[in-house]
Amino acid sequence: MALLGCFTGFLAGLLGIGGGMIITPFLIMLIPSSLIPHDHIVHVAIATSLATIAFTSLSSVRAHHKRGAVLWNVVASVAPGILIGAVLGAQIAGWLSAFCISIVFAVFVGFSAIKMFMNKSPRPDRNLPGTIGKFFMGIAIGVLSALVGAGGGFISVPLMVWCNVKMQNAVATSAAFGFPIALFGTIGYIISGWNVQDLPPWPIDLGYICIPALFAVAIPSVLLAPVGAKIAHSIDTKPLKKVFACLLFFVCIYMLRQAYLAM
């Protein structure tokens, strides 16, 4: 889990993603079935992934802010929608079965992989939407991110690049989105998992959050995020995004397998 934290923290800083698309499937593999019942493992992995991103995103955005790359005016317009969407997404996830959650996760991971791999150039006249459009964009990002336990970078980075935002600014601004998504999504998962039967009591679980897994991943992740952010401002990340896209295809296949097992 510590190695997983190092890897995802580095990716969070480098590509502006929260790392949830990697953390979630690996937590499903690494959290022992003797600790979390199989019926709840997907929910716990997603919730714990979001809680981890709350730590990682703060470290990443601090590093990007020092380089003046975060578009704080965009963050201010999108964040209110993100707060509503993250809480709503966590509640929706609590109502869905492990099969449905796994399918949703696989679909969006696969979609993100395709968009990352294709890397099409946007039309030069395309821009980000206005204030109301950014608010509803935030709701969509918050709901989808909470459902799959990710920081929103798999949606916001391609979307901002599609609207002609520079890659470095898109990565940095996406990192800033990650904290409100993770914080309010985590609160939502604590609430939705509070009275779920068969989950271990505190201090092992807090709602759907697995506390030992959270700290095992979060601590090294926070330490490596600034390293990834530093490198992001000195290299071309396009080749790395294609490599990461290939990894996401394997994650998609794994989550489809989890959905099949949950049937």
C-alpha positions as CSV (number, residue, x, y, z in Angstrom):
1,M,0.0,0.0,0.0
2,A,2.9,2.4,0.7
3,L,4.3,1.7,-2.8
4,L,0.9,2.3,-4.2
5,G,0.8,5.7,-2.4
6,C,4.2,6.6,-3.8
7,F,3.1,5.8,-7.4
8,T,-0.3,7.6,-7.2
9,G,1.1,10.6,-5.4
10,F,3.7,11.0,-8.2
11,L,1.0,10.7,-10.8
12,A,-1.2,13.2,-9.0
13,G,1.5,15.9,-9.3
14,L,2.6,14.9,-12.8
15,L,-0.8,14.5,-14.6
16,G,-3.2,16.4,-12.3
17,I,-5.2,13.2,-11.5
18,G,-6.2,12.3,-8.0
19,G,-4.9,8.7,-8.6
20,G,-8.3,7.2,-7.6
21,M,-8.5,5.2,-10.9
22,I,-5.4,3.4,-9.8
23,I,-5.9,3.4,-6.0
24,T,-9.4,1.9,-6.1
25,P,-8.7,-1.4,-8.0
26,F,-5.4,-2.0,-6.1
27,L,-7.2,-1.5,-2.7
28,I,-9.8,-4.0,-3.8
29,M,-6.8,-6.5,-4.3
30,L,-4.8,-5.4,-1.2
31,I,-7.5,-5.0,1.5
32,P,-7.9,-8.5,3.0
33,S,-11.3,-10.2,2.7
34,S,-11.0,-11.1,6.4
35,L,-11.2,-7.4,7.2
36,I,-13.9,-6.1,4.8
37,P,-16.8,-8.4,3.5
38,H,-16.8,-9.0,-0.2
39,D,-20.2,-7.3,-0.6
40,H,-18.7,-4.0,0.6
41,I,-15.1,-4.1,-0.7
42,V,-15.8,-2.0,-3.8
43,H,-17.6,0.7,-1.8
44,V,-14.8,0.7,0.9
45,A,-12.0,0.9,-1.8
46,I,-13.7,3.9,-3.6
47,A,-14.4,5.7,-0.3
48,T,-10.8,5.2,1.0
49,S,-9.4,6.3,-2.3
50,L,-11.3,9.6,-2.1
51,A,-10.1,10.1,1.5
52,T,-6.5,9.6,0.3
53,I,-7.0,12.2,-2.5
54,A,-7.9,14.8,0.1
55,F,-4.3,14.6,1.4
56,T,-2.6,14.1,-2.0
57,S,-4.4,17.0,-3.7
58,L,-3.4,19.5,-1.0
59,S,0.3,18.6,-1.5
60,S,0.0,18.7,-5.3
61,V,-1.9,22.0,-5.5
62,R,0.6,23.7,-3.1
63,A,3.4,22.7,-5.4
64,H,1.6,23.9,-8.6
65,H,0.5,27.2,-6.9
66,K,4.1,28.0,-6.2
67,R,4.7,28.0,-9.9
68,G,1.6,30.2,-10.5
69,A,-0.1,27.6,-12.6
70,V,-3.5,27.2,-10.8
71,L,-6.4,29.1,-12.5
72,W,-8.0,30.2,-9.2
73,N,-10.8,32.1,-11.0
74,V,-11.9,28.8,-12.7
75,V,-11.6,27.0,-9.3
76,A,-13.9,29.6,-7.6
77,S,-16.6,29.1,-10.4
78,V,-16.5,25.3,-10.5
79,A,-16.0,24.5,-6.8
80,P,-19.6,25.2,-5.5
81,G,-21.0,22.7,-8.1
82,I,-18.2,20.2,-7.1
83,L,-19.3,20.4,-3.4
84,I,-22.9,19.6,-4.3
85,G,-22.0,16.9,-6.8
86,A,-19.4,15.1,-4.5
87,V,-21.9,14.7,-1.6
88,L,-24.7,13.6,-4.0
89,G,-22.4,11.1,-5.8
90,A,-21.4,9.5,-2.5
91,Q,-25.0,9.1,-1.6
92,I,-25.9,7.6,-5.0
93,A,-22.9,5.2,-4.6
94,G,-24.3,4.0,-1.2
95,W,-27.6,3.0,-2.9
96,L,-25.9,1.1,-5.8
97,S,-24.7,-2.5,-5.7
98,A,-21.0,-3.5,-6.1
99,F,-21.9,-4.7,-9.6
100,C,-23.3,-1.3,-10.7
101,I,-20.4,0.6,-9.1
102,S,-17.9,-1.6,-10.9
103,I,-19.6,-1.1,-14.2
104,V,-19.7,2.7,-13.8
105,F,-16.0,2.7,-12.8
106,A,-15.0,0.5,-15.8
107,V,-16.9,2.7,-18.2
108,F,-15.3,6.0,-17.1
109,V,-11.8,4.5,-16.8
110,G,-12.2,3.2,-20.3
111,F,-13.5,6.6,-21.5
112,S,-10.6,8.4,-19.9
113,A,-8.1,6.0,-21.4
114,I,-9.4,6.6,-24.9
115,K,-9.5,10.4,-24.5
116,M,-5.9,10.3,-23.1
117,F,-4.6,8.1,-25.8
118,M,-6.2,10.0,-28.7
119,N,-5.1,13.4,-27.4
120,K,-6.8,15.4,-30.2
121,S,-6.1,19.1,-30.6
122,P,-9.1,21.3,-29.8
123,R,-10.6,23.9,-32.1
124,P,-8.9,27.2,-31.6
125,D,-12.1,29.1,-30.9
126,R,-13.3,26.9,-28.1
127,N,-13.3,28.3,-24.5
128,L,-14.5,27.3,-21.1
129,P,-18.2,28.0,-20.4
130,G,-19.5,30.9,-18.4
131,T,-20.2,31.1,-14.7
132,I,-23.4,29.0,-14.8
133,G,-21.9,26.5,-17.2
134,K,-18.9,26.1,-14.8
135,F,-21.3,25.5,-11.9
136,F,-23.0,22.6,-13.7
137,M,-19.7,21.4,-14.9
138,G,-18.7,21.2,-11.3
139,I,-21.8,19.2,-10.3
140,A,-21.0,16.7,-13.1
141,I,-17.3,16.4,-12.1
142,G,-18.3,16.0,-8.4
143,V,-20.9,13.3,-9.0
144,L,-18.8,11.2,-11.3
145,S,-15.7,11.6,-9.2
146,A,-17.5,10.5,-6.0
147,L,-19.0,7.5,-7.8
148,V,-15.6,6.2,-9.0
149,G,-13.4,7.5,-6.1
150,A,-11.2,9.7,-8.3
151,G,-10.1,13.4,-7.9
152,G,-11.8,14.5,-11.1
153,G,-8.7,14.9,-13.2
154,F,-9.9,12.2,-15.6
155,I,-12.8,14.5,-16.5
156,S,-11.5,18.0,-15.8
157,V,-8.0,17.8,-17.5
158,P,-9.3,16.6,-20.9
159,L,-12.2,19.0,-20.7
160,M,-10.0,22.1,-19.9
161,V,-7.5,21.1,-22.6
162,W,-10.4,20.6,-25.0
163,C,-11.4,24.3,-24.2
164,N,-7.8,25.4,-25.0
165,V,-6.4,25.7,-21.5
166,K,-2.7,25.0,-21.5
167,M,-1.8,21.5,-20.3
168,Q,0.2,22.8,-17.3
169,N,-2.6,25.0,-16.2
170,A,-5.2,22.3,-16.7
171,V,-3.1,19.9,-14.6
172,A,-2.6,22.4,-11.8
173,T,-6.3,23.5,-11.7
174,S,-7.5,19.9,-11.7
175,A,-5.3,19.3,-8.6
176,A,-7.2,22.2,-6.9
177,F,-10.5,20.6,-7.8
178,G,-9.3,17.4,-6.2
179,F,-9.5,18.6,-2.6
180,P,-13.2,19.7,-2.4
181,I,-14.2,16.6,-4.4
182,A,-12.3,14.3,-2.0
183,L,-13.3,16.1,1.2
184,F,-17.1,16.3,0.6
185,G,-17.1,12.9,-1.1
186,T,-15.4,11.4,1.9
187,I,-18.0,13.0,4.2
188,G,-20.7,11.6,2.0
189,Y,-19.2,8.1,2.2
190,I,-18.9,8.3,6.0
191,I,-22.6,9.2,6.2
192,S,-23.8,6.6,3.7
193,G,-21.7,3.8,5.4
194,W,-22.4,4.8,9.0
195,N,-25.0,2.2,9.7
196,V,-24.0,-0.5,7.3
197,Q,-23.9,-3.9,8.9
198,D,-20.8,-6.2,8.8
199,L,-18.3,-3.4,8.5
200,P,-15.6,-3.3,11.2
201,P,-16.0,-0.7,13.9
202,W,-13.8,2.3,14.6
203,P,-10.7,2.5,14.6
204,I,-10.7,0.1,11.6
205,D,-13.5,1.7,9.6
206,L,-15.2,5.1,9.7
207,G,-18.3,4.6,7.6
208,Y,-17.0,3.2,4.4
209,I,-13.4,4.6,5.0
210,C,-10.8,1.9,5.9
211,I,-8.5,3.9,8.3
212,P,-5.3,1.7,8.1
213,A,-5.4,1.6,4.3
214,L,-6.0,5.4,4.2
215,F,-2.9,6.3,6.1
216,A,-0.7,3.6,4.5
217,V,-1.4,5.1,1.1
218,A,-1.8,8.8,2.0
219,I,1.5,9.5,3.8
220,P,3.8,8.4,0.9
221,S,1.4,9.9,-1.6
222,V,1.7,13.3,0.0
223,L,5.5,13.1,0.0
224,L,5.7,12.2,-3.8
225,A,3.1,14.6,-5.2
226,P,5.4,17.7,-5.2
227,V,8.0,15.6,-7.0
228,G,5.5,14.9,-9.8
229,A,4.4,18.5,-9.9
230,K,8.0,19.7,-10.3
231,I,8.6,17.3,-13.2
232,A,5.3,18.3,-14.9
233,H,6.6,21.8,-15.4
234,S,9.8,20.7,-17.0
235,I,8.9,17.9,-19.5
236,D,6.3,17.1,-22.2
237,T,3.7,14.9,-20.5
238,K,2.0,13.7,-23.7
239,P,4.1,10.5,-24.0
240,L,3.5,9.7,-20.3
241,K,-0.2,10.2,-20.7
242,K,-0.3,7.6,-23.5
243,V,1.6,5.1,-21.2
244,F,-0.9,5.9,-18.4
245,A,-3.8,5.4,-20.8
246,C,-2.5,1.9,-21.6
247,L,-2.5,1.2,-17.8
248,L,-6.1,2.4,-17.5
249,F,-7.2,0.0,-20.2
250,F,-5.9,-2.9,-17.9
251,V,-7.7,-1.2,-14.9
252,C,-10.9,-1.1,-17.0
253,I,-10.6,-4.9,-17.7
254,Y,-10.0,-5.6,-14.0
255,M,-13.1,-3.7,-12.9
256,L,-15.2,-5.5,-15.5
257,R,-14.0,-8.7,-14.0
258,Q,-15.0,-7.4,-10.5
259,A,-18.5,-6.6,-11.9
260,Y,-18.7,-10.2,-13.3
261,L,-17.8,-11.6,-9.9
262,A,-20.3,-9.4,-8.1
263,M,-23.2,-10.7,-10.3
